Amino acid sequence: MAMDRREFLQKAALTGLAVFGAPLTARAQTINAPYDGPFWIFVNANGGWDPTDLCDPKGRANELARDPVNTYMTSDILQAGNITFAPHALAPNISHADFLAKYSSRMMVIRGIDLSTNGHTEGLRHSFSGRLPDGNPSLAAMIAATYAPSLPTSYLTAGGYDPTMGLVGATRIGNPSVLQTIAFPNQVNATDQSMQAKRNFQDDIVVQRVERYRAERWSSLMQHQRLARVRTSIAELYTAGLDQGTLKKVSELMPNPLSRDRFESQAQIALAAYKAGATISMSMGFGSFDTHGNHDQSHIPQMGQLLTKIDFLWNEADRLGVADRVMLVLTSEMGRTPSYNAGNGKDHWSVTSAIVMGPGVPGNRVIGGTTERVAAMKIDPDTLATVDAKDPNGVMLTPAIVHDALRDMAGVNDDFRRQFPIYPEKKIDLFKA
């Protein structure tokens, strides 16, 4: 039984899967074609992470060092190839050393990104749209709108920065059982796929009859409508929804049972949807990094948990056979100060870092840098080498420069790029081989 978009939205509303539709005029801007590109996942470390506790490590020289950036020693900093990491390891999380050893060969680290703000809302918008003022969609939404604006689950969101500005509908993942309920609307308990629990509301012959009547009604509406715009709208409303076969495929690709961890189950659903051809991009968040007090006791364990979640995501992508087609952008709305405050916490800082992994990303590469007190440095726009902040030929890395390169890599629709400009100081190919 096919599922039209209206029915999809009604069932989503009843079961907790929030779908925010885009105007039909926005949906018509791009013609869909079979998508064979990567699945773009943008993850925000909610609250403002401290890159010096991860991918831009700053240790202290000795026990007597005054006002240290961190309490760990410079001599303990981890390194794999060109990438250095802070030396943290707290069970049961994956250690920084293990994560670095496992992923450094496919990881690019971008350091010293100047956000020009230390506010949560502004920093989040700048980090994930490429522009500080309000009014730009997330890059994830732009990518989904470029390739499949009419899919109800083209753009998934589970936190992070997710405005669409009307380019595409956003499907918010809430209750993980929602997808099974929508995929098997005739089953009494769709979340239990055991043979004993498979009871239907209606016999198959009734379901087939309903579908036949629906198809006949759609055909009748089309035959009696002469206005081209209305006919187009009717056709889009009927064909924009996922058919039941696709939804079933998504449900069948998900592990049973799903992880009880919220982030992990959201990743499982999203990766299954991508594998089934139903999803292009996703925004996620994982957090509690806003550690104004007791930074080391709170922030460092959270960083370990974040890496554990990212490791889980890649393992799930491996299970589904799509790891070579996943593009991950991991960053945060701000950094943390290079000093501890009176409560042993760290406050907001306008310089951050990002980790990018996926097809086309040169691994084992670091671009940009910061001083020992975490001030952003410039890069040579041609060689990408780090240069002093006073170098007249150097360029300060900003979200606009990073997003301009990501837009190029993603092949974002030119009309969308003109509609939502980001104004990089200079065009720099950060991902050139």
Secondary structure, DSSP 8 states (H G I E B T S, - for coil): ----HHHHHHHHHHHT-EEE---HHHHTTS------S-EEEEEEETT---GGGTTS---BSSTT-SS-S-SSBGGG-EEETTEEE-----TTS--HHHHHHHHGGGEEEEEEEE-S---HHHHHHHHHHS-SSS----HHHHHHHHH-TT-TTSEEEESS----TTSS-EEE--STTHHHHHHSTTBTTTT--SGGG--BSS-HHHHHHHHHHHHHHHHHHHHH---HHHHHHHHHHHHSS--HHHHHHHHHHS-SS--SSHHHHHHHHHHHHHHTT--SEEEEEE-----SBSHHHHHHHHHHHHHHHHHHHHHHHHHHT-GGGEEEEEE-S-EE-SS--TTB---EESEEEEEEESTT--SSEEE--B-TT--B-EE-TTT--EE-TT-TT-EE--HHHHHHHHHHHHT--HHHHHHS----SS---TT--
